[in-house]
């Protein structure tokens, strides 16, 4: 295992070290925004599909319970 140097910044003055600090370019910002939108759309679609499947399962279970209850009442 190799040791990785870690610098802890405490206090009111928190600055990035001069070396290695890089600002995002316009292309990187565009990619970041695109990925953010894609993640949000993925979450919305996943929720909608799960919501629909859950309601379908619940509807089918309710119908089965109703059929079972009506079948028991006749006997």
Backbone as numpy.savetxt, mean C-alpha at the origin, in Angstrom:
# Nx Ny Nz CAx CAy CAz Cx Cy Cz
32.43 -9.36 8.25 31.60 -8.18 8.25 32.47 -6.94 8.25
32.01 -5.94 7.53 32.77 -4.69 7.50 32.00 -3.62 8.27
32.73 -2.72 8.85 32.12 -1.64 9.62 31.75 -0.50 8.67
30.57 0.05 8.87 30.10 1.17 8.07 30.07 2.40 8.97
30.76 3.47 8.59 30.74 4.66 9.44 29.36 5.33 9.40
28.85 5.68 10.55 27.55 6.33 10.67 27.74 7.62 11.45
27.21 8.71 10.93 27.30 9.99 11.61 25.93 10.35 12.15
25.85 10.68 13.40 24.61 11.06 14.04 24.58 12.58 14.19
23.57 13.20 13.62 23.44 14.66 13.69 22.44 15.02 14.77
22.88 15.74 15.77 22.03 16.18 16.86 22.09 17.69 16.96
21.04 18.27 17.51 21.04 19.70 17.74 20.24 20.43 16.68
20.29 21.75 16.76 19.50 22.59 15.87 20.09 22.64 14.46
21.38 22.47 14.36 22.02 22.59 13.06 22.24 21.20 12.48
21.36 20.83 11.55 21.46 19.52 10.92 21.75 19.73 9.43
22.96 19.51 9.03 23.35 19.67 7.63 23.85 18.35 7.09
23.59 18.12 5.82 24.15 16.95 5.17 25.64 17.16 4.97
26.40 16.11 4.99 27.82 16.27 4.71 28.03 16.78 3.29
29.09 17.49 3.08 29.36 18.10 1.77 29.55 17.05 0.68
30.11 15.93 1.01 30.33 14.89 0.01 29.14 13.96 -0.01
28.71 13.57 -1.19 27.63 12.62 -1.32 26.25 13.23 -1.36
26.11 14.50 -0.99 24.80 15.13 -1.03 24.47 15.50 -2.47
23.31 15.06 -2.95 22.95 15.28 -4.34 21.48 15.68 -4.41
21.18 16.67 -5.21 19.80 17.07 -5.40 19.21 16.26 -6.55
17.90 16.08 -6.50 17.22 15.33 -7.55 17.14 16.18 -8.82
17.35 15.55 -9.95 17.20 16.24 -11.23 15.74 16.21 -11.64
15.39 16.96 -12.67 14.00 17.01 -13.11 13.55 15.64 -13.61
14.44 14.88 -14.22 14.07 13.54 -14.68 13.77 12.61 -13.51
14.56 12.72 -12.45 14.33 11.89 -11.27 13.05 12.30 -10.55
12.77 13.59 -10.53 11.53 14.06 -9.91 10.33 13.54 -10.69
10.42 13.60 -12.03 9.34 13.08 -12.87 9.11 11.59 -12.65
10.20 10.84 -12.54 10.10 9.40 -12.28 9.50 9.14 -10.91
9.90 9.93 -9.93 9.36 9.78 -8.58 7.85 10.04 -8.57
7.41 11.09 -9.24 5.98 11.41 -9.30 5.22 10.32 -10.04
5.79 9.82 -11.14 5.15 8.75 -11.89 4.98 7.50 -11.02
6.01 7.13 -10.29 5.93 5.95 -9.42 4.95 6.17 -8.27
4.88 7.38 -7.76 3.93 7.70 -6.70 2.50 7.53 -7.19
2.21 8.06 -8.39 0.88 7.92 -8.98 0.57 6.45 -9.25
1.55 5.70 -9.77 1.34 4.28 -10.05 1.03 3.51 -8.76
1.71 3.82 -7.68 1.45 3.15 -6.41 0.06 3.47 -5.88
-0.36 4.71 -6.01 -1.69 5.10 -5.55 -2.75 4.39 -6.37
-2.58 4.35 -7.69 -3.55 3.66 -8.55 -3.59 2.16 -8.25
-2.42 1.57 -7.99 -2.36 0.15 -7.64 -3.13 -0.12 -6.35
-2.98 0.74 -5.37 -3.68 0.57 -4.10 -5.19 0.70 -4.29
-5.62 1.65 -5.10 -7.05 1.85 -5.34 -7.63 0.63 -6.06
-6.95 0.14 -7.07 -7.44 -1.03 -7.82 -7.47 -2.27 -6.93
-6.45 -2.47 -6.13 -6.40 -3.63 -5.24 -7.53 -3.58 -4.22
-7.78 -2.41 -3.68 -8.87 -2.26 -2.71 -10.21 -2.53 -3.37
-10.41 -2.01 -4.59 -11.69 -2.19 -5.28 -11.94 -3.67 -5.59
-10.93 -4.38 -6.04 -11.10 -5.80 -6.35 -11.39 -6.59 -5.08
-10.65 -6.32 -4.02 -10.89 -7.01 -2.76 -12.25 -6.70 -2.18
-12.68 -5.47 -2.29 -14.00 -5.07 -1.79 -15.09 -5.81 -2.55
-14.96 -5.88 -3.88 -15.95 -6.56 -4.71 -16.00 -8.05 -4.40
-14.83 -8.68 -4.28 -14.77 -10.11 -3.98 -15.34 -10.40 -2.59
-15.07 -9.53 -1.64 -15.60 -9.71 -0.30 -17.11 -9.63 -0.26
-17.66 -8.68 -0.99 -19.11 -8.56 -1.04 -19.73 -9.74 -1.75
-19.07 -10.25 -2.80 -19.60 -11.40 -3.52 -19.62 -12.63 -2.62
-18.54 -12.85 -1.88 -18.48 -13.99 -0.95 -19.54 -13.86 0.13
-19.69 -12.65 0.65 -20.70 -12.43 1.68 -22.11 -12.64 1.15
-22.37 -12.22 -0.07 -23.69 -12.40 -0.69 -23.97 -13.88 -0.88
-22.99 -14.64 -1.39 -23.17 -16.07 -1.60 -23.37 -16.80 -0.28
-22.63 -16.41 0.76 -22.77 -17.03 2.06 -24.15 -16.73 2.63
-24.62 -15.51 2.46 -25.95 -15.15 2.94 -27.04 -15.94 2.23
-26.90 -16.13 0.93 -27.88 -16.93 0.18 -27.87 -18.37 0.67
-26.68 -18.93 0.93 -26.58 -20.31 1.40 -27.21 -20.46 2.78
-26.99 -19.49 3.66 -27.60 -19.53 4.99 -29.11 -19.45 4.86
-29.58 -18.59 3.98 -31.03 -18.47 3.77 -31.63 -19.75 3.24
-30.97 -20.40 2.29 -31.47 -21.67 1.75 -31.46 -22.75 2.84
-30.41 -22.77 3.64 -30.32 -23.76 4.71 -31.43 -23.53 5.74
-31.66 -22.29 6.09 -32.70 -21.98 7.09 -34.08 -22.32 6.56
-34.35 -22.03 5.29 -35.67 -22.33 4.74 -35.85 -23.84 4.58
-34.76 -24.56 4.28 -34.85 -26.02 4.16 -35.10 -26.67 5.52
-34.55 -26.10 6.57 -34.74 -26.65 7.92 -36.16 -26.39 8.41
-36.77 -25.30 8.02 -38.10 -24.95 8.49 -39.16 -25.87 7.89
-38.94 -26.39 6.70 -39.92 -27.23 6.02 -40.01 -28.59 6.67
-38.93 -29.12 7.16 -38.92 -30.48 7.72 -39.65 -30.58 8.99
